[in-house]
Amino acid sequence: METQYRVQVLIAGGGTCGAVAALAAHAAGADVLIIEQDATPTGSTAMSQGLICAAGTKAQHAAGIEDDADRFYADIMAKTRGLTDPRLARTIADQSAPALAWLIEHHGLPYELDIRFRAAYGHSVPRVHGWPGHGGADLINFLHSRLQAEGIDVLFQARLIDILAGPGNTAEGAVIERPDGTRETVLCDTLILATCGFAANAAMVGTHMPEAAGATHHGHEGNDGTGILLGARLGGALADMGAYQGYGMLTDPQGISVPPGVLVEGGILVDRHGNRFVDELEDIAGLALPIIARPGGIAWVVFDAGIEARCAHIPETQALLALNAARIAPTAHDLAARIGADPAALTATLRHAWNAAEAGRPDETGRRWGHDRPPAGELRALKVRGALYHTQGGLQVDAHARVLREDGTPLPNLFAGGGAARGVSGPSYWGYLPAMGLCAATTLGWLAGQTAAAQVKKESVLF
């Protein structure tokens, strides 16, 4: 191997976290290089909806929505049953809005409050922001266009293989591997791990979240845990390794995610017989396991034309419409015939849901019907499976995204965010809040970039 580069801030991973970290470090005056294993910007970001939750934003204020960091923090702690790291939760709650505002105001990120993404699954008010009509692929392409405009170098097809360890567990550089097997060394003053999680690593999934081992992995193949394992080998502590985002509405065979808005607007899930088996609004990440446990590991999401219309602005809905993916029928009896369910069971399922909604009481699954109403009129159904999307556990970090040792002290010059870092979803799947993955990636990337740049420039950073 031959040393070919030396930079002040080296970032492993060119997804949202890595790109935001690079922009922040560059803005602070540091020399920055990103190494990215793919040939083009993709990763987990490109497979997401591209949504980011943040509290106390200008867009919320303009929409008349009262929200702030304290309320966001309370929602995180409530959703995670008080079992996430309160210091990290406080950091995400406090810094998510400033990080998003910086991207919007300084880089022109065209994000706005998605008022149609109603408060659900742990969010007490609407706080999900996005780019209307666009998804994660558009977000990552936008961020890389900004990297190019700022003159920040991205070394593609450069896979992280190892971290060069120096005295006191200092990260002195990284070993990268090219597609032809050749290896190079990049030396650095600070290293930010912004790599993927480990959802594609069957051994790690089996060890840390065995209940999800049978789930379909719907994520980037680069989620192999490399950054997490290398950071741990350098002395970083791991936390919440059993946390992940599962999802119960990956269409079969299309492989497209049914957006959660379909359920929030009134859609229901039934098994192959036509019976409901879960409160669809209780836990978005928890829908995967009960569906995996159904006969055949499948379920059907049932909705109507009105629900479809209210979700028609979402790219995934548009993709499913273009494929004519849904089975459509005028009545529950006819829809049951189309999906192979029991007509009497499906008819009774819808009747029971409507009875509960009109009576203002919870139905047999515990779902409370409000402005949403069960499907009626011309019905649609999509066949879905439970899937594992991404993990939420990883390297323990502090409020500056510095990687911590088991004793709580920071490693000298190692930072982490995105899939490589511990999130704020608690120890298991039930603590995940919608749009929290990209929220944490953006926020920790922004903090890591600033702190790493300040460290190499011998400056102090206060958040």
C-alpha positions in Angstrom: 0.0 0.0 0.0 1.1 3.5 -0.7 0.0 6.7 1.1 -1.6 8.9 -1.4 -3.6 11.4 0.5 -3.6 13.4 3.7 -6.6 15.5 4.8 -7.7 17.3 8.0 -11.2 15.7 8.0 -11.7 12.3 6.4 -15.3 11.2 6.1 -16.2 7.5 5.5 -19.6 7.4 3.8 -21.2 9.7 1.3 -24.8 9.4 2.4 -26.8 12.2 4.1 -24.7 12.2 7.3 -21.4 12.2 5.4 -22.4 14.8 2.9 -23.8 17.1 5.6 -20.7 16.6 7.7 -18.5 17.5 4.8 -20.4 20.7 4.0 -20.3 21.7 7.7 -16.5 21.0 8.0 -15.8 22.8 4.8 -17.8 25.8 5.8 -15.7 25.9 9.0 -12.5 26.1 6.9 -11.3 22.5 7.1 -9.8 20.4 4.3 -12.3 17.6 3.7 -12.4 14.3 1.7 -15.3 11.8 1.5 -14.6 8.2 0.7 -17.7 6.4 -0.6 -17.9 2.7 -1.5 -20.5 3.0 -4.3 -19.8 4.3 -7.8 -22.6 6.9 -7.5 -24.4 8.5 -4.6 -27.0 6.0 -3.3 -26.9 4.3 0.0 -29.7 4.1 2.5 -30.7 7.7 1.8 -31.6 6.9 -1.8 -33.9 4.1 -0.6 -35.7 6.3 1.9 -38.6 8.7 1.6 -36.2 11.5 2.2 -38.1 12.8 5.2 -36.6 14.6 8.2 -38.3 15.4 11.5 -37.4 18.6 13.3 -39.0 20.7 16.0 -39.5 24.5 16.2 -38.8 25.2 12.6 -39.8 28.3 10.6 -42.1 26.2 8.5 -44.0 24.9 11.6 -44.3 28.5 12.9 -45.6 29.7 9.5 -48.2 26.9 9.6 -49.3 27.9 13.1 -48.0 24.7 14.7 -46.6 25.1 18.2 -43.6 22.9 18.7 -40.2 23.2 20.3 -37.2 21.2 21.4 -38.7 20.4 24.8 -41.8 18.9 23.2 -39.7 16.9 20.7 -37.5 15.6 23.6 -40.6 14.6 25.6 -41.9 12.7 22.5 -38.6 10.9 22.0 -38.4 9.8 25.7 -42.0 8.7 25.7 -41.7 6.7 22.5 -38.6 5.0 23.8 -40.1 4.4 27.3 -37.3 6.4 28.8 -34.7 3.9 27.6 -32.7 6.0 25.1 -29.7 8.1 26.0 -31.3 11.3 27.4 -28.2 13.4 26.5 -28.3 12.3 22.9 -32.1 12.7 22.7 -31.7 16.2 24.1 -29.0 17.0 21.4 -31.2 15.7 18.6 -34.2 17.6 19.9 -32.2 20.9 20.3 -30.2 20.7 17.2 -32.4 19.2 14.5 -34.1 22.5 13.6 -30.9 24.5 13.4 -29.3 21.8 11.3 -32.2 21.7 8.9 -32.4 25.5 8.8 -28.7 25.7 7.9 -29.2 23.3 4.9 -32.3 25.3 3.8 -30.8 28.8 4.2 -27.2 28.2 3.3 -27.5 25.5 0.7 -31.0 26.0 -0.7 -32.4 22.6 0.3 -36.0 22.9 -0.9 -37.6 21.3 2.2 -40.9 22.4 3.8 -43.2 21.0 6.4 -45.2 18.1 5.2 -48.5 19.1 6.7 -50.2 16.1 5.2 -47.9 13.8 7.3 -50.2 14.1 10.3 -49.0 13.6 13.9 -48.8 9.9 14.5 -46.5 7.0 15.7 -45.1 9.1 18.6 -45.0 12.6 17.1 -47.5 14.7 19.1 -47.6 17.4 16.4 -46.7 17.6 12.6 -42.9 17.9 12.4 -42.0 15.9 9.4 -40.3 17.9 6.6 -39.7 16.9 3.1 -39.3 17.9 -0.6 -42.8 17.8 -2.2 -42.9 15.1 -4.9 -39.4 14.0 -4.3 -37.8 11.2 -2.2 -34.4 10.1 -0.8 -32.7 9.7 -4.2 -33.4 13.4 -4.9 -32.1 14.4 -1.4 -28.8 12.6 -1.9 -28.3 13.9 -5.4 -29.0 17.4 -4.1 -26.4 17.1 -1.4 -23.8 15.8 -3.8 -24.5 18.7 -6.1 -23.7 21.0 -3.2 -20.5 19.1 -2.5 -19.5 19.6 -6.1 -20.4 23.3 -6.0 -18.3 23.8 -2.9 -15.3 22.0 -4.4 -15.4 19.1 -1.8 -13.8 16.0 -3.1 -15.6 12.6 -3.1 -13.6 9.5 -3.8 -16.1 7.0 -5.2 -15.6 3.2 -5.3 -13.4 3.5 -2.2 -14.5 1.0 0.4 -13.4 1.4 4.0 -11.4 -1.7 5.0 -9.5 -0.6 8.2 -8.7 2.3 10.5 -5.0 2.9 11.2 -4.7 3.1 15.0 -2.2 5.4 16.7 -1.2 6.1 20.3 -4.1 6.5 22.7 -6.6 5.0 20.2 -6.1 7.8 17.7 -7.5 7.3 14.3 -4.5 8.2 12.1 -6.0 7.2 8.8 -8.1 4.7 6.8 -7.3 1.9 4.5 -9.5 1.8 1.4 -10.0 -0.9 -1.2 -10.7 -0.3 -4.9 -12.9 -2.5 -7.1 -9.9 -4.2 -8.5 -8.6 -5.2 -5.0 -5.9 -2.6 -4.7 -5.6 -0.8 -1.4 -4.6 2.7 -0.5 -4.0 4.6 2.7 -5.6 8.0 3.5 -4.1 9.8 6.5 -6.1 12.3 8.5 -6.3 14.5 11.5 -9.9 13.6 12.3 -12.1 10.7 11.1 -15.9 10.8 10.8 -17.6 7.4 10.4 -20.8 8.0 8.4 -21.2 4.5 7.1 -24.3 2.4 7.0 -25.7 0.3 9.7 -25.7 -3.5 9.8 -29.1 -4.7 8.5 -27.4 -6.6 5.6 -25.1 -8.4 7.9 -27.0 -11.6 8.7 -24.6 -12.6 11.5 -24.9 -9.3 13.3 -28.7 -9.2 12.9 -28.9 -12.8 14.3 -26.8 -11.8 17.2 -28.3 -8.4 18.2 -31.9 -8.7 16.9 -32.7 -12.4 16.4 -36.5 -11.7 16.1 -35.8 -9.9 12.9 -33.6 -12.5 11.4 -36.4 -13.8 9.2 -37.4 -10.4 7.8 -36.7 -9.4 4.3 -33.9 -6.9 4.1 -35.1 -3.9 2.2 -32.0 -1.6 2.3 -28.7 -0.9 0.7 -26.3 -3.9 0.5 -23.6 -1.8 2.1 -25.3 -2.0 5.5 -22.7 -4.6 6.6 -21.6 -2.9 9.8 -18.0 -2.2 8.8 -17.9 1.3 10.3 -19.4 0.1 13.6 -17.1 -2.9 13.9 -14.0 -0.8 13.1 -15.0 1.9 15.5 -15.5 -0.6 18.2 -12.1 -2.2 17.5 -10.5 1.2 18.0 -12.2 1.4 21.5 -15.6 2.8 20.8 -18.5 1.6 22.9 -21.6 0.1 21.3 -25.2 0.8 22.4 -28.8 -0.1 21.5 -27.7 -2.8 19.1 -31.1 -4.3 19.2 -32.8 -1.2 17.8 -34.0 -1.0 14.2 -36.7 0.2 11.9 -38.8 -2.6 10.7 -41.7 -2.0 8.3 -44.7 -4.1 7.6 -45.8 -2.7 4.2 -43.2 -3.7 1.6 -45.3 -4.7 -1.4 -45.0 -8.2 -2.9 -43.8 -8.6 -5.6 -43.2 -4.9 -6.5 -40.8 -4.2 -3.6 -42.2 -0.7 -3.1 -43.0 0.7 0.4 -46.6 1.6 0.9 -46.3 5.0 2.6 -47.5 5.2 6.3 -50.0 7.8 5.3 -52.2 5.1 3.9 -52.7 3.8 7.4 -52.8 7.2 9.0 -55.6 8.2 6.6 -57.7 5.1 7.5 -56.1 2.1 5.8 -56.2 -1.3 7.7 -54.1 -4.5 7.6 -55.7 -7.9 7.3 -54.3 -11.4 7.1 -54.8 -13.8 4.3 -58.2 -14.7 5.7 -59.4 -11.1 5.9 -59.1 -10.6 9.7 -57.3 -7.7 11.3 -54.5 -8.6 13.8 -52.9 -5.3 14.9 -53.6 -1.7 15.7 -52.1 -0.1 12.6 -51.3 3.2 14.3 -49.6 1.9 17.5 -46.0 1.4 16.2 -44.8 2.0 12.6 -41.6 0.1 13.1 -43.4 -2.7 14.9 -45.6 -3.7 12.1 -43.0 -6.0 10.6 -43.0 -8.7 13.2 -46.8 -9.4 13.4 -46.9 -9.7 9.6 -44.0 -12.0 9.5 -45.9 -14.2 12.1 -49.0 -14.3 9.9 -49.7 -17.4 7.8 -47.4 -17.3 4.8 -45.7 -14.2 6.2 -48.0 -11.9 4.2 -50.8 -9.4 4.8 -53.0 -7.1 2.8 -53.3 -3.4 3.3 -56.9 -2.4 2.5 -57.8 1.2 1.7 -60.3 3.1 -0.5 -60.2 5.6 -3.3 -60.3 8.6 -1.0 -57.3 7.4 1.0 -55.5 6.8 -2.2 -56.2 10.3 -3.4 -55.0 11.8 -0.1 -51.7 10.0 -0.5 -51.3 10.5 -4.3 -48.7 13.2 -3.8 -46.2 10.6 -2.3 -43.7 9.2 -4.8 -44.2 5.6 -3.6 -48.0 5.9 -4.1 -47.3 7.3 -7.6 -45.1 4.4 -8.4 -47.7 1.8 -7.2 -50.4 3.6 -9.3 -48.2 3.5 -12.4 -47.8 -0.3 -11.9 -51.5 -0.8 -11.3 -50.3 -2.7 -8.3 -53.5 -2.6 -6.2 -56.4 -5.1 -6.5 -59.6 -3.1 -6.9 -63.1 -4.1 -6.2 -66.5 -2.4 -5.6 -67.3 -4.2 -2.3 -65.6 -6.1 0.5 -67.1 -9.3 -0.8 -65.6 -8.8 -4.3 -62.3 -7.7 -2.9 -62.0 -10.8 -0.8 -62.5 -12.9 -3.9 -59.7 -10.9 -5.6 -57.2 -11.5 -2.8 -58.2 -15.0 -1.8 -59.7 -14.0 1.6 -62.9 -15.1 3.2 -65.7 -12.8 2.0 -67.6 -13.0 5.3 -64.5 -12.3 7.3 -63.4 -9.3 5.4 -66.9 -7.9 5.3 -67.2 -8.3 9.1 -63.8 -6.8 9.6 -64.8 -3.6 7.9 -68.2 -3.5 9.6 -66.6 -3.9 13.0 -64.1 -1.1 12.3 -66.9 1.2 11.2 -69.0 0.4 14.2 -66.2 1.4 16.5 -65.4 4.6 14.6 -69.0 5.7 14.6 -69.4 4.9 18.3 -66.2 6.7 19.2 -64.7 3.8 20.9 -61.5 1.7 20.3 -62.0 -1.3 18.0 -61.0 -4.8 18.8 -57.3 -4.1 18.0 -57.3 -1.0 20.3 -57.2 1.5 17.4 -58.9 4.7 18.2 -60.6 6.3 15.1 -60.5 10.1 14.9 -60.6 12.1 11.7 -59.5 9.0 9.9 -62.2 6.6 8.9 -62.1 2.9 7.8 -62.1 2.1 4.1 -65.5 2.3 2.3 -66.9 2.4 -1.2 -64.6 1.1 -3.9 -61.8 -0.7 -2.2 -58.1 -1.4 -2.9 -55.7 -4.0 -1.5 -51.9 -4.4 -1.8 -50.1 -7.5 -0.7 -47.3 -6.7 1.7 -44.5 -8.4 3.7 -42.6 -7.4 6.9 -39.1 -6.1 6.2 -36.0 -4.9 8.0 -35.1 -1.4 6.6 -32.2 -0.2 8.7 -30.6 -0.5 12.1 -30.6 2.1 14.8 -27.8 0.9 17.1 -24.1 1.6 16.8 -21.3 3.5 18.3 -22.1 5.6 21.3 -21.6 9.3 20.7 -21.8 12.5 22.7 -23.5 15.8 22.0 -20.6 16.7 19.6 -20.9 13.3 17.7 -17.6 12.2 19.3 -17.3 8.4 19.7 -17.1 7.5 23.4 -15.3 4.7 25.2 -17.0 2.4 27.6 -16.1 4.7 30.4 -17.8 7.6 28.7 -14.6 9.5 27.7 -14.3 10.5 24.0 -11.8 8.9 21.6 -9.2 11.5 20.5 -10.4 12.2 17.0 -13.1 9.8 16.0 -16.7 10.9 15.3 -19.7 9.0 14.1 -23.2 9.5 12.7 -25.8 8.0 10.4 -26.0 4.2 10.5 -22.6 4.0 12.3 -23.8 5.7 15.4 -26.4 4.9 18.1 -29.7 6.6 17.4 -32.4 7.7 19.7 -34.8 4.7 19.2 -34.1 2.9 22.5 -33.1 -0.7 22.7 -35.6 -2.2 20.3 -37.8 -1.6 17.3 -40.7 0.0 19.2 -38.9 3.2 19.9 -38.5 4.4 16.3 -40.2 7.7 15.4 -41.0 8.4 11.7 -38.3 10.3 9.8 -35.9 9.9 12.8 -33.3 8.1 10.8 -32.5 11.1 8.5 -33.1 13.5 11.4 -30.3 11.9 13.4 -28.1 11.5 10.4 -28.5 15.2 9.4 -28.1 16.5 12.9 -25.1 14.4 13.9 -23.5 15.0 10.6 -23.8 18.7 11.0 -22.4 18.5 14.6 -19.6 16.2 13.6 -18.4 18.3 10.7 -18.3 21.5 12.9 -16.5 19.8 15.8 -14.0 17.9 13.7 -13.1 21.1 11.8 -12.8 23.0 15.1 -10.5 20.3 16.5 -8.1 20.5 13.6 -8.1 24.3 13.7 -7.7 24.3 17.5 -10.9 26.2 18.0 -13.8 25.6 20.5 -17.3 24.8 19.4 -20.3 25.4 21.7 -23.8 24.0 21.0 
